[in-house]
Amino acid sequence: MEQYFPIIILGLLAVMLFVLPARQRKRMQAQAQEMQDSLTVGTPVMTTSGLHGTVAALAEKTVDLEIAPGIVVTFARPAILEIRKPLGDPGHAATDEGTDSGTPGATGGRPADGTL
């Protein structure tokens, strides 16, 4: 039995190197498909290239994203990396940045009307 020990170890290593990563890939593909199925118009998303936008329209293989008011671009569905949470959640401040600390212009030095 001791003479077969190295062969048994090699077999176990092969299982660990090929079977376990395949299961992980399958799980990740299922999560990606679930995320794709949950996309609806108005959902804030981020693409694989880091572009943030809101879903404006959905097709079978593409998704139209509004990246600025009136600017709509088309991406392949697999380019959607994740669904983002809406930014302007009133009543919940994400960080302490922009709070009034006694300095003029609590909006980071920009005028309150949004002009540059």
Biopython code that builds the backbone (N, CA, C, O; Angstrom):
import numpy as np
from Bio.PDB.StructureBuilder import StructureBuilder

atoms = [
    (1, "MET", "N", (0.818, -1.189, 0.000)),
    (1, "MET", "CA", (0.000, 0.000, 0.000)),
    (1, "MET", "C", (0.865, 1.258, 0.000)),
    (1, "MET", "O", (0.503, 2.256, -0.623)),
    (2, "GLU", "N", (1.987, 1.219, 0.684)),
    (2, "GLU", "CA", (2.864, 2.386, 0.743)),
    (2, "GLU", "C", (3.424, 2.752, -0.623)),
    (2, "GLU", "O", (3.773, 3.911, -0.848)),
    (3, "GLN", "N", (3.517, 1.810, -1.523)),
    (3, "GLN", "CA", (4.072, 2.104, -2.841)),
    (3, "GLN", "C", (3.084, 2.919, -3.693)),
    (3, "GLN", "O", (3.491, 3.578, -4.651)),
    (4, "TYR", "N", (1.785, 2.876, -3.346)),
    (4, "TYR", "CA", (0.777, 3.628, -4.088)),
    (4, "TYR", "C", (0.499, 5.008, -3.487)),
    (4, "TYR", "O", (-0.269, 5.782, -4.058)),
    (5, "PHE", "N", (1.099, 5.318, -2.371)),
    (5, "PHE", "CA", (0.858, 6.589, -1.690)),
    (5, "PHE", "C", (1.152, 7.800, -2.580)),
    (5, "PHE", "O", (0.329, 8.715, -2.619)),
    (6, "PRO", "N", (2.281, 7.855, -3.298)),
    (6, "PRO", "CA", (2.523, 9.024, -4.173)),
    (6, "PRO", "C", (1.475, 9.158, -5.280)),
    (6, "PRO", "O", (1.114, 10.276, -5.649)),
    (7, "ILE", "N", (0.987, 8.051, -5.807)),
    (7, "ILE", "CA", (-0.026, 8.102, -6.861)),
    (7, "ILE", "C", (-1.338, 8.636, -6.292)),
    (7, "ILE", "O", (-2.027, 9.417, -6.947)),
    (8, "ILE", "N", (-1.681, 8.219, -5.084)),
    (8, "ILE", "CA", (-2.899, 8.702, -4.439)),
    (8, "ILE", "C", (-2.804, 10.202, -4.182)),
    (8, "ILE", "O", (-3.768, 10.936, -4.404)),
    (9, "ILE", "N", (-1.648, 10.656, -3.716)),
    (9, "ILE", "CA", (-1.439, 12.096, -3.470)),
    (9, "ILE", "C", (-1.563, 12.870, -4.776)),
    (9, "ILE", "O", (-2.199, 13.924, -4.800)),
    (10, "LEU", "N", (-0.973, 12.375, -5.864)),
    (10, "LEU", "CA", (-1.080, 13.061, -7.159)),
    (10, "LEU", "C", (-2.535, 13.115, -7.631)),
    (10, "LEU", "O", (-2.973, 14.121, -8.190)),
    (11, "GLY", "N", (-3.270, 12.045, -7.408)),
    (11, "GLY", "CA", (-4.688, 12.036, -7.777)),
    (11, "GLY", "C", (-5.473, 13.076, -6.999)),
    (11, "GLY", "O", (-6.303, 13.782, -7.572)),
    (12, "LEU", "N", (-5.222, 13.180, -5.703)),
    (12, "LEU", "CA", (-5.904, 14.187, -4.878)),
    (12, "LEU", "C", (-5.538, 15.605, -5.315)),
    (12, "LEU", "O", (-6.394, 16.490, -5.330)),
    (13, "LEU", "N", (-4.277, 15.822, -5.667)),
    (13, "LEU", "CA", (-3.861, 17.135, -6.153)),
    (13, "LEU", "C", (-4.554, 17.478, -7.466)),
    (13, "LEU", "O", (-4.953, 18.623, -7.679)),
    (14, "ALA", "N", (-4.698, 16.491, -8.346)),
    (14, "ALA", "CA", (-5.385, 16.731, -9.615)),
    (14, "ALA", "C", (-6.821, 17.134, -9.363)),
    (14, "ALA", "O", (-7.327, 18.041, -10.022)),
    (15, "VAL", "N", (-7.489, 16.484, -8.426)),
    (15, "VAL", "CA", (-8.866, 16.843, -8.086)),
    (15, "VAL", "C", (-8.914, 18.273, -7.575)),
    (15, "VAL", "O", (-9.789, 19.043, -7.970)),
    (16, "MET", "N", (-7.995, 18.632, -6.712)),
    (16, "MET", "CA", (-7.977, 19.981, -6.144)),
    (16, "MET", "C", (-7.685, 21.035, -7.208)),
    (16, "MET", "O", (-8.230, 22.137, -7.146)),
    (17, "LEU", "N", (-6.831, 20.714, -8.183)),
    (17, "LEU", "CA", (-6.448, 21.697, -9.193)),
    (17, "LEU", "C", (-7.459, 21.852, -10.320)),
    (17, "LEU", "O", (-7.491, 22.897, -10.970)),
    (18, "PHE", "N", (-8.280, 20.846, -10.566)),
    (18, "PHE", "CA", (-9.196, 20.909, -11.700)),
    (18, "PHE", "C", (-10.666, 20.950, -11.297)),
    (18, "PHE", "O", (-11.431, 21.721, -11.877)),
    (19, "VAL", "N", (-11.069, 20.171, -10.354)),
    (19, "VAL", "CA", (-12.486, 20.076, -10.001)),
    (19, "VAL", "C", (-12.931, 21.257, -9.154)),
    (19, "VAL", "O", (-13.966, 21.859, -9.440)),
    (20, "LEU", "N", (-12.186, 21.597, -8.135)),
    (20, "LEU", "CA", (-12.602, 22.693, -7.251)),
    (20, "LEU", "C", (-12.679, 24.042, -7.968)),
    (20, "LEU", "O", (-13.660, 24.760, -7.773)),
    (21, "PRO", "N", (-11.688, 24.424, -8.792)),
    (21, "PRO", "CA", (-11.837, 25.695, -9.524)),
    (21, "PRO", "C", (-13.008, 25.683, -10.514)),
    (21, "PRO", "O", (-13.629, 26.718, -10.752)),
    (22, "ALA", "N", (-13.303, 24.530, -11.081)),
    (22, "ALA", "CA", (-14.438, 24.449, -12.006)),
    (22, "ALA", "C", (-15.740, 24.712, -11.262)),
    (22, "ALA", "O", (-16.631, 25.369, -11.800)),
    (23, "ARG", "N", (-15.868, 24.216, -10.048)),
    (23, "ARG", "CA", (-17.068, 24.477, -9.254)),
    (23, "ARG", "C", (-17.173, 25.959, -8.912)),
    (23, "ARG", "O", (-18.266, 26.526, -8.930)),
    (24, "GLN", "N", (-16.044, 26.588, -8.601)),
    (24, "GLN", "CA", (-16.034, 28.017, -8.277)),
    (24, "GLN", "C", (-16.445, 28.838, -9.503)),
    (24, "GLN", "O", (-17.231, 29.777, -9.381)),
    (25, "ARG", "N", (-15.915, 28.489, -10.690)),
    (25, "ARG", "CA", (-16.286, 29.191, -11.922)),
    (25, "ARG", "C", (-17.782, 29.059, -12.187)),
    (25, "ARG", "O", (-18.436, 30.027, -12.574)),
    (26, "LYS", "N", (-18.314, 27.876, -11.980)),
    (26, "LYS", "CA", (-19.736, 27.648, -12.206)),
    (26, "LYS", "C", (-20.570, 28.508, -11.260)),
    (26, "LYS", "O", (-21.587, 29.067, -11.669)),
    (27, "ARG", "N", (-20.152, 28.619, -10.011)),
    (27, "ARG", "CA", (-20.852, 29.436, -9.029)),
    (27, "ARG", "C", (-20.803, 30.910, -9.424)),
    (27, "ARG", "O", (-21.808, 31.612, -9.315)),
    (28, "MET", "N", (-19.644, 31.386, -9.883)),
    (28, "MET", "CA", (-19.512, 32.779, -10.292)),
    (28, "MET", "C", (-20.367, 33.075, -11.527)),
    (28, "MET", "O", (-20.958, 34.150, -11.629)),
    (29, "GLN", "N", (-20.433, 32.123, -12.466)),
    (29, "GLN", "CA", (-21.279, 32.309, -13.649)),
    (29, "GLN", "C", (-22.749, 32.383, -13.253)),
    (29, "GLN", "O", (-23.506, 33.170, -13.822)),
    (30, "ALA", "N", (-23.152, 31.579, -12.294)),
    (30, "ALA", "CA", (-24.542, 31.613, -11.831)),
    (30, "ALA", "C", (-24.857, 32.954, -11.173)),
    (30, "ALA", "O", (-25.946, 33.495, -11.367)),
    (31, "GLN", "N", (-23.915, 33.498, -10.394)),
    (31, "GLN", "CA", (-24.124, 34.800, -9.760)),
    (31, "GLN", "C", (-24.223, 35.901, -10.814)),
    (31, "GLN", "O", (-25.057, 36.799, -10.699)),
    (32, "ALA", "N", (-23.366, 35.834, -11.847)),
    (32, "ALA", "CA", (-23.396, 36.837, -12.911)),
    (32, "ALA", "C", (-24.721, 36.769, -13.670)),
    (32, "ALA", "O", (-25.293, 37.804, -14.010)),
    (33, "GLN", "N", (-25.211, 35.560, -13.937)),
    (33, "GLN", "CA", (-26.484, 35.407, -14.632)),
    (33, "GLN", "C", (-27.637, 35.936, -13.781)),
    (33, "GLN", "O", (-28.564, 36.558, -14.301)),
    (34, "GLU", "N", (-27.578, 35.691, -12.490)),
    (34, "GLU", "CA", (-28.607, 36.195, -11.578)),
    (34, "GLU", "C", (-28.617, 37.724, -11.574)),
    (34, "GLU", "O", (-29.682, 38.342, -11.568)),
    (35, "MET", "N", (-27.429, 38.328, -11.578)),
    (35, "MET", "CA", (-27.335, 39.786, -11.608)),
    (35, "MET", "C", (-27.882, 40.318, -12.935)),
    (35, "MET", "O", (-28.589, 41.325, -12.949)),
    (36, "GLN", "N", (-27.564, 39.655, -14.048)),
    (36, "GLN", "CA", (-28.072, 40.076, -15.355)),
    (36, "GLN", "C", (-29.603, 39.999, -15.397)),
    (36, "GLN", "O", (-30.263, 40.879, -15.950)),
    (37, "ASP", "N", (-30.148, 38.952, -14.816)),
    (37, "ASP", "CA", (-31.603, 38.775, -14.814)),
    (37, "ASP", "C", (-32.311, 39.815, -13.944)),
    (37, "ASP", "O", (-33.485, 40.112, -14.166)),
    (38, "SER", "N", (-31.604, 40.369, -12.958)),
    (38, "SER", "CA", (-32.233, 41.333, -12.062)),
    (38, "SER", "C", (-32.164, 42.771, -12.583)),
    (38, "SER", "O", (-32.708, 43.674, -11.948)),
    (39, "LEU", "N", (-31.508, 43.002, -13.721)),
    (39, "LEU", "CA", (-31.419, 44.357, -14.265)),
    (39, "LEU", "C", (-32.790, 44.847, -14.712)),
    (39, "LEU", "O", (-33.535, 44.126, -15.377)),
    (40, "THR", "N", (-33.109, 46.075, -14.340)),
    (40, "THR", "CA", (-34.337, 46.730, -14.780)),
    (40, "THR", "C", (-33.998, 48.169, -15.156)),
    (40, "THR", "O", (-32.951, 48.688, -14.770)),
    (41, "VAL", "N", (-34.877, 48.800, -15.901)),
    (41, "VAL", "CA", (-34.681, 50.201, -16.272)),
    (41, "VAL", "C", (-34.648, 51.035, -14.998)),
    (41, "VAL", "O", (-35.511, 50.899, -14.130)),
    (42, "GLY", "N", (-33.637, 51.904, -14.897)),
    (42, "GLY", "CA", (-33.481, 52.766, -13.726)),
    (42, "GLY", "C", (-32.473, 52.241, -12.717)),
    (42, "GLY", "O", (-32.177, 52.921, -11.734)),
    (43, "THR", "N", (-31.939, 51.043, -12.942)),
    (43, "THR", "CA", (-30.979, 50.464, -12.016)),
    (43, "THR", "C", (-29.606, 51.114, -12.207)),
    (43, "THR", "O", (-29.111, 51.152, -13.334)),
    (44, "PRO", "N", (-28.974, 51.627, -11.145)),
    (44, "PRO", "CA", (-27.623, 52.167, -11.274)),
    (44, "PRO", "C", (-26.617, 51.008, -11.333)),
    (44, "PRO", "O", (-26.677, 50.090, -10.515)),
    (45, "VAL", "N", (-25.695, 51.055, -12.302)),
    (45, "VAL", "CA", (-24.736, 49.968, -12.499)),
    (45, "VAL", "C", (-23.343, 50.529, -12.745)),
    (45, "VAL", "O", (-23.164, 51.721, -12.995)),
    (46, "MET", "N", (-22.348, 49.623, -12.666)),
    (46, "MET", "CA", (-20.973, 49.949, -13.037)),
    (46, "MET", "C", (-20.511, 48.900, -14.041)),
    (46, "MET", "O", (-20.759, 47.708, -13.860)),
    (47, "THR", "N", (-19.838, 49.347, -15.101)),
    (47, "THR", "CA", (-19.334, 48.430, -16.111)),
    (47, "THR", "C", (-17.962, 47.905, -15.724)),
    (47, "THR", "O", (-17.355, 48.378, -14.763)),
    (48, "THR", "N", (-17.476, 46.925, -16.477)),
    (48, "THR", "CA", (-16.156, 46.359, -16.214)),
    (48, "THR", "C", (-15.046, 47.390, -16.397)),
    (48, "THR", "O", (-13.957, 47.231, -15.846)),
    (49, "SER", "N", (-15.312, 48.446, -17.167)),
    (49, "SER", "CA", (-14.307, 49.493, -17.362)),
    (49, "SER", "C", (-14.412, 50.600, -16.317)),
    (49, "SER", "O", (-13.647, 51.564, -16.357)),
    (50, "GLY", "N", (-15.355, 50.469, -15.378)),
    (50, "GLY", "CA", (-15.487, 51.448, -14.306)),
    (50, "GLY", "C", (-16.441, 52.579, -14.598)),
    (50, "GLY", "O", (-16.539, 53.516, -13.805)),
    (51, "LEU", "N", (-17.151, 52.523, -15.717)),
    (51, "LEU", "CA", (-18.106, 53.560, -16.075)),
    (51, "LEU", "C", (-19.392, 53.358, -15.296)),
    (51, "LEU", "O", (-19.950, 52.260, -15.284)),
    (52, "HIS", "N", (-19.863, 54.411, -14.647)),
    (52, "HIS", "CA", (-21.099, 54.358, -13.871)),
    (52, "HIS", "C", (-22.227, 54.941, -14.701)),
    (52, "HIS", "O", (-22.046, 55.948, -15.386)),
    (53, "GLY", "N", (-23.383, 54.312, -14.640)),
    (53, "GLY", "CA", (-24.533, 54.812, -15.374)),
    (53, "GLY", "C", (-25.802, 54.187, -14.839)),
    (53, "GLY", "O", (-25.783, 53.388, -13.903)),
    (54, "THR", "N", (-26.907, 54.572, -15.456)),
    (54, "THR", "CA", (-28.219, 54.056, -15.080)),
    (54, "THR", "C", (-28.805, 53.342, -16.292)),
    (54, "THR", "O", (-28.729, 53.849, -17.411)),
    (55, "VAL", "N", (-29.383, 52.175, -16.073)),
    (55, "VAL", "CA", (-29.965, 51.409, -17.172)),
    (55, "VAL", "C", (-31.123, 52.205, -17.769)),
    (55, "VAL", "O", (-32.076, 52.561, -17.076)),
    (56, "ALA", "N", (-31.016, 52.478, -19.089)),
    (56, "ALA", "CA", (-32.057, 53.224, -19.786)),
    (56, "ALA", "C", (-32.944, 52.293, -20.604)),
    (56, "ALA", "O", (-34.135, 52.557, -20.773)),
    (57, "ALA", "N", (-32.367, 51.201, -21.114)),
    (57, "ALA", "CA", (-33.131, 50.231, -21.903)),
    (57, "ALA", "C", (-32.398, 48.904, -21.878)),
    (57, "ALA", "O", (-31.181, 48.849, -21.706)),
    (58, "LEU", "N", (-33.167, 47.830, -22.054)),
    (58, "LEU", "CA", (-32.593, 46.483, -22.048)),
    (58, "LEU", "C", (-32.976, 45.760, -23.328)),
    (58, "LEU", "O", (-34.114, 45.852, -23.788)),
    (59, "ALA", "N", (-32.027, 45.049, -23.893)),
    (59, "ALA", "CA", (-32.281, 44.167, -25.027)),
    (59, "ALA", "C", (-31.738, 42.794, -24.651)),
    (59, "ALA", "O", (-31.196, 42.616, -23.560)),
    (60, "GLU", "N", (-31.880, 41.829, -25.548)),
    (60, "GLU", "CA", (-31.456, 40.469, -25.223)),
    (60, "GLU", "C", (-29.956, 40.380, -24.961)),
    (60, "GLU", "O", (-29.529, 39.707, -24.024)),
    (61, "LYS", "N", (-29.146, 41.064, -25.793)),
    (61, "LYS", "CA", (-27.696, 40.970, -25.645)),
    (61, "LYS", "C", (-27.024, 42.288, -25.304)),
    (61, "LYS", "O", (-25.811, 42.324, -25.097)),
    (62, "THR", "N", (-27.788, 43.371, -25.241)),
    (62, "THR", "CA", (-27.207, 44.680, -24.956)),
    (62, "THR", "C", (-27.995, 45.390, -23.862)),
    (62, "THR", "O", (-29.119, 45.020, -23.523)),
    (63, "VAL", "N", (-27.357, 46.422, -23.329)),
    (63, "VAL", "CA", (-28.003, 47.282, -22.341)),
    (63, "VAL", "C", (-27.600, 48.719, -22.667)),
    (63, "VAL", "O", (-26.429, 49.000, -22.923)),
    (64, "ASP", "N", (-28.575, 49.620, -22.655)),
    (64, "ASP", "CA", (-28.314, 51.036, -22.879)),
    (64, "ASP", "C", (-28.171, 51.697, -21.521)),
    (64, "ASP", "O", (-29.034, 51.558, -20.655)),
    (65, "LEU", "N", (-27.061, 52.423, -21.342)),
    (65, "LEU", "CA", (-26.804, 53.124, -20.085)),
    (65, "LEU", "C", (-26.833, 54.618, -20.310)),
    (65, "LEU", "O", (-26.259, 55.128, -21.272)),
    (66, "GLU", "N", (-27.509, 55.313, -19.411)),
    (66, "GLU", "CA", (-27.473, 56.774, -19.417)),
    (66, "GLU", "C", (-26.344, 57.176, -18.481)),
    (66, "GLU", "O", (-26.432, 56.982, -17.268)),
    (67, "ILE", "N", (-25.273, 57.743, -19.057)),
    (67, "ILE", "CA", (-24.096, 58.093, -18.258)),
    (67, "ILE", "C", (-24.108, 59.555, -17.831)),
    (67, "ILE", "O", (-23.359, 59.946, -16.935)),
    (68, "ALA", "N", (-24.946, 60.359, -18.460)),
    (68, "ALA", "CA", (-25.164, 61.761, -18.105)),
    (68, "ALA", "C", (-26.549, 62.105, -18.640)),
    (68, "ALA", "O", (-27.063, 61.395, -19.504)),
    (69, "PRO", "N", (-27.158, 63.167, -18.149)),
    (69, "PRO", "CA", (-28.489, 63.507, -18.650)),
    (69, "PRO", "C", (-28.496, 63.655, -20.177)),
    (69, "PRO", "O", (-27.815, 64.520, -20.727)),
    (70, "GLY", "N", (-29.265, 62.808, -20.844)),
    (70, "GLY", "CA", (-29.376, 62.859, -22.300)),
    (70, "GLY", "C", (-28.297, 62.102, -23.056)),
    (70, "GLY", "O", (-28.354, 62.038, -24.284)),
    (71, "ILE", "N", (-27.314, 61.526, -22.371)),
    (71, "ILE", "CA", (-26.233, 60.782, -23.022)),
    (71, "ILE", "C", (-26.437, 59.296, -22.740)),
    (71, "ILE", "O", (-26.282, 58.842, -21.607)),
    (72, "VAL", "N", (-26.787, 58.544, -23.786)),
    (72, "VAL", "CA", (-27.045, 57.113, -23.652)),
    (72, "VAL", "C", (-26.056, 56.354, -24.519)),
    (72, "VAL", "O", (-25.890, 56.661, -25.699)),
    (73, "VAL", "N", (-25.402, 55.365, -23.934)),
    (73, "VAL", "CA", (-24.450, 54.514, -24.656)),
    (73, "VAL", "C", (-24.905, 53.060, -24.539)),
    (73, "VAL", "O", (-25.597, 52.683, -23.594)),
    (74, "THR", "N", (-24.502, 52.255, -25.519)),
    (74, "THR", "CA", (-24.905, 50.850, -25.552)),
    (74, "THR", "C", (-23.718, 49.964, -25.216)),
    (74, "THR", "O", (-22.630, 50.144, -25.762)),
    (75, "PHE", "N", (-23.925, 49.013, -24.323)),
    (75, "PHE", "CA", (-22.903, 48.050, -23.918)),
    (75, "PHE", "C", (-23.441, 46.643, -24.118)),
    (75, "PHE", "O", (-24.653, 46.426, -24.124)),
    (76, "ALA", "N", (-22.542, 45.700, -24.278)),
    (76, "ALA", "CA", (-22.918, 44.295, -24.235)),
    (76, "ALA", "C", (-23.279, 43.963, -22.790)),
    (76, "ALA", "O", (-22.658, 44.481, -21.862)),
    (77, "ARG", "N", (-24.263, 43.116, -22.596)),
    (77, "ARG", "CA", (-24.698, 42.785, -21.237)),
    (77, "ARG", "C", (-23.564, 42.272, -20.343)),
    (77, "ARG", "O", (-23.520, 42.638, -19.168)),
    (78, "PRO", "N", (-22.641, 41.435, -20.853)),
    (78, "PRO", "CA", (-21.569, 40.957, -19.961)),
    (78, "PRO", "C", (-20.646, 42.077, -19.455)),
    (78, "PRO", "O", (-19.855, 41.849, -18.540)),
    (79, "ALA", "N", (-20.736, 43.270, -20.030)),
    (79, "ALA", "CA", (-19.902, 44.384, -19.571)),
    (79, "ALA", "C", (-20.389, 44.964, -18.254)),
    (79, "ALA", "O", (-19.674, 45.750, -17.633)),
    (80, "ILE", "N", (-21.588, 44.597, -17.810)),
    (80, "ILE", "CA", (-22.101, 45.096, -16.529)),
    (80, "ILE", "C", (-21.454, 44.283, -15.425)),
    (80, "ILE", "O", (-21.668, 43.075, -15.324)),
    (81, "LEU", "N", (-20.664, 44.948, -14.599)),
    (81, "LEU", "CA", (-19.930, 44.268, -13.531)),
    (81, "LEU", "C", (-20.754, 44.136, -12.265)),
    (81, "LEU", "O", (-20.792, 43.068, -11.654)),
    (82, "GLU", "N", (-21.414, 45.217, -11.867)),
    (82, "GLU", "CA", (-22.170, 45.168, -10.616)),
    (82, "GLU", "C", (-23.280, 46.191, -10.606)),
    (82, "GLU", "O", (-23.262, 47.180, -11.338)),
    (83, "ILE", "N", (-24.243, 45.920, -9.754)),
    (83, "ILE", "CA", (-25.338, 46.863, -9.521)),
    (83, "ILE", "C", (-24.926, 47.752, -8.358)),
    (83, "ILE", "O", (-24.506, 47.263, -7.309)),
    (84, "ARG", "N", (-25.047, 49.056, -8.551)),
    (84, "ARG", "CA", (-24.648, 50.024, -7.529)),
    (84, "ARG", "C", (-25.868, 50.492, -6.753)),
    (84, "ARG", "O", (-26.996, 50.408, -7.239)),
    (85, "LYS", "N", (-25.634, 50.982, -5.551)),
    (85, "LYS", "CA", (-26.699, 51.575, -4.757)),
    (85, "LYS", "C", (-26.879, 53.015, -5.200)),
    (85, "LYS", "O", (-25.905, 53.666, -5.578)),
    (86, "PRO", "N", (-28.094, 53.524, -5.165)),
    (86, "PRO", "CA", (-28.314, 54.918, -5.554)),
    (86, "PRO", "C", (-27.484, 55.860, -4.689)),
    (86, "PRO", "O", (-27.344, 55.645, -3.485)),
    (87, "LEU", "N", (-26.929, 56.915, -5.314)),
    (87, "LEU", "CA", (-26.046, 57.843, -4.607)),
    (87, "LEU", "C", (-26.803, 58.790, -3.693)),
    (87, "LEU", "O", (-26.437, 58.936, -2.526)),
    (88, "GLY", "N", (-27.827, 59.423, -4.182)),
    (88, "GLY", "CA", (-28.499, 60.474, -3.431)),
    (88, "GLY", "C", (-29.552, 59.942, -2.486)),
    (88, "GLY", "O", (-30.735, 60.227, -2.666)),
    (89, "ASP", "N", (-29.159, 59.180, -1.488)),
    (89, "ASP", "CA", (-30.120, 58.647, -0.522)),
    (89, "ASP", "C", (-30.324, 59.691, 0.572)),
    (89, "ASP", "O", (-29.483, 59.807, 1.463)),
    (90, "PRO", "N", (-31.431, 60.464, 0.530)),
    (90, "PRO", "CA", (-31.619, 61.507, 1.530)),
    (90, "PRO", "C", (-31.771, 60.918, 2.922)),
    (90, "PRO", "O", (-32.412, 59.886, 3.120)),
    (91, "GLY", "N", (-31.165, 61.603, 3.873)),
    (91, "GLY", "CA", (-31.254, 61.146, 5.249)),
    (91, "GLY", "C", (-30.110, 60.230, 5.658)),
    (91, "GLY", "O", (-29.945, 59.955, 6.846)),
    (92, "HIS", "N", (-29.329, 59.758, 4.719)),
    (92, "HIS", "CA", (-28.193, 58.893, 5.035)),
    (92, "HIS", "C", (-26.943, 59.471, 4.409)),
    (92, "HIS", "O", (-26.779, 59.424, 3.190)),
    (93, "ALA", "N", (-26.071, 60.011, 5.219)),
    (93, "ALA", "CA", (-24.803, 60.537, 4.724)),
    (93, "ALA", "C", (-23.796, 59.404, 4.682)),
    (93, "ALA", "O", (-23.577, 58.726, 5.686)),
    (94, "ALA", "N", (-23.175, 59.192, 3.512)),
    (94, "ALA", "CA", (-22.222, 58.100, 3.369)),
    (94, "ALA", "C", (-20.931, 58.390, 4.125)),
    (94, "ALA", "O", (-20.359, 57.495, 4.747)),
    (95, "THR", "N", (-20.473, 59.638, 4.071)),
    (95, "THR", "CA", (-19.239, 60.014, 4.764)),
    (95, "THR", "C", (-19.430, 61.378, 5.394)),
    (95, "THR", "O", (-20.477, 62.006, 5.234)),
    (96, "ASP", "N", (-18.433, 61.827, 6.098)),
    (96, "ASP", "CA", (-18.478, 63.144, 6.714)),
    (96, "ASP", "C", (-18.005, 64.237, 5.773)),
    (96, "ASP", "O", (-18.024, 65.412, 6.138)),
    (97, "GLU", "N", (-17.575, 63.869, 4.550)),
    (97, "GLU", "CA", (-17.098, 64.858, 3.605)),
    (97, "GLU", "C", (-18.231, 65.793, 3.209)),
    (97, "GLU", "O", (-19.375, 65.365, 3.057)),
    (98, "GLY", "N", (-17.915, 67.048, 3.046)),
    (98, "GLY", "CA", (-18.895, 68.018, 2.613)),
    (98, "GLY", "C", (-19.746, 68.568, 3.740)),
    (98, "GLY", "O", (-20.627, 69.392, 3.491)),
    (99, "THR", "N", (-19.512, 68.138, 4.973)),
    (99, "THR", "CA", (-20.284, 68.694, 6.071)),
    (99, "THR", "C", (-19.710, 70.049, 6.426)),
    (99, "THR", "O", (-18.534, 70.313, 6.173)),
    (100, "ASP", "N", (-20.514, 70.894, 6.998)),
    (100, "ASP", "CA", (-20.089, 72.244, 7.326)),
    (100, "ASP", "C", (-19.180, 72.203, 8.549)),
    (100, "ASP", "O", (-19.624, 71.892, 9.654)),
    (101, "SER", "N", (-17.914, 72.517, 8.341)),
    (101, "SER", "CA", (-16.965, 72.510, 9.442)),
    (101, "SER", "C", (-16.495, 73.919, 9.768)),
    (101, "SER", "O", (-15.394, 74.122, 10.281)),
    (102, "GLY", "N", (-17.350, 74.890, 9.460)),
    (102, "GLY", "CA", (-17.000, 76.267, 9.759)),
    (102, "GLY", "C", (-16.282, 76.956, 8.621)),
    (102, "GLY", "O", (-15.988, 78.148, 8.718)),
    (103, "THR", "N", (-15.988, 76.243, 7.542)),
    (103, "THR", "CA", (-15.331, 76.857, 6.398)),
    (103, "THR", "C", (-16.377, 77.303, 5.408)),
    (103, "THR", "O", (-17.426, 76.672, 5.278)),
    (104, "PRO", "N", (-16.097, 78.397, 4.700)),
    (104, "PRO", "CA", (-17.078, 78.862, 3.720)),
    (104, "PRO", "C", (-17.215, 77.850, 2.585)),
    (104, "PRO", "O", (-16.245, 77.202, 2.193)),
    (105, "GLY", "N", (-18.420, 77.727, 2.072)),
    (105, "GLY", "CA", (-18.644, 76.835, 0.932)),
    (105, "GLY", "C", (-18.634, 75.383, 1.357)),
    (105, "GLY", "O", (-17.679, 74.665, 1.060)),
    (106, "ALA", "N", (-19.651, 74.938, 2.030)),
    (106, "ALA", "CA", (-19.716, 73.558, 2.507)),
    (106, "ALA", "C", (-19.811, 72.566, 1.362)),
    (106, "ALA", "O", (-19.823, 71.357, 1.592)),
    (107, "THR", "N", (-19.878, 73.060, 0.126)),
    (107, "THR", "CA", (-19.970, 72.170, -1.022)),
    (107, "THR", "C", (-18.607, 71.938, -1.647)),
    (107, "THR", "O", (-18.524, 71.675, -2.846)),
    (108, "GLY", "N", (-17.544, 72.025, -0.877)),
    (108, "GLY", "CA", (-16.210, 71.739, -1.397)),
    (108, "GLY", "C", (-15.614, 72.887, -2.184)),
    (108, "GLY", "O", (-14.800, 72.655, -3.077)),
    (109, "GLY", "N", (-15.994, 74.123, -1.881)),
    (109, "GLY", "CA", (-15.411, 75.268, -2.557)),
    (109, "GLY", "C", (-16.169, 75.685, -3.796)),
    (109, "GLY", "O", (-15.823, 76.696, -4.408)),
    (110, "ARG", "N", (-17.206, 74.934, -4.196)),
    (110, "ARG", "CA", (-18.004, 75.299, -5.364)),
    (110, "ARG", "C", (-19.221, 76.097, -4.901)),
    (110, "ARG", "O", (-19.693, 75.922, -3.778)),
    (111, "PRO", "N", (-19.718, 76.959, -5.755)),
    (111, "PRO", "CA", (-20.941, 77.677, -5.414)),
    (111, "PRO", "C", (-22.091, 76.699, -5.233)),
    (111, "PRO", "O", (-22.108, 75.642, -5.864)),
    (112, "ALA", "N", (-23.045, 77.033, -4.386)),
    (112, "ALA", "CA", (-24.152, 76.151, -4.065)),
    (112, "ALA", "C", (-25.065, 75.889, -5.250)),
    (112, "ALA", "O", (-25.797, 74.899, -5.251)),
    (113, "ASP", "N", (-25.040, 76.766, -6.278)),
    (113, "ASP", "CA", (-25.919, 76.565, -7.420)),
    (113, "ASP", "C", (-25.353, 75.550, -8.415)),
    (113, "ASP", "O", (-26.006, 75.267, -9.420)),
    (114, "GLY", "N", (-24.160, 74.989, -8.171)),
    (114, "GLY", "CA", (-23.602, 73.948, -8.995)),
    (114, "GLY", "C", (-22.753, 74.432, -10.162)),
    (114, "GLY", "O", (-22.219, 73.610, -10.908)),
    (115, "THR", "N", (-22.613, 75.750, -10.342)),
    (115, "THR", "CA", (-21.783, 76.254, -11.432)),
    (115, "THR", "C", (-20.316, 76.112, -11.061)),
    (115, "THR", "O", (-19.959, 76.060, -9.884)),
    (116, "LEU", "N", (-19.495, 76.051, -12.058)),
    (116, "LEU", "CA", (-18.056, 75.913, -11.813)),
    (116, "LEU", "C", (-17.340, 77.198, -11.816)),
    (116, "LEU", "O", (-16.125, 77.228, -11.623)),
]
sb = StructureBuilder()
sb.init_structure("model")
sb.init_model(0)
sb.init_chain("A")
sb.init_seg("    ")
for serial, (resi, resn, name, xyz) in enumerate(atoms, 1):
    if name == "N":
        sb.init_residue(resn, " ", resi, " ")
    sb.init_atom(name, np.array(xyz, "f"), 0.0, 1.0, " ", f" {name:<3s}", serial, name[0])
structure = sb.get_structure()
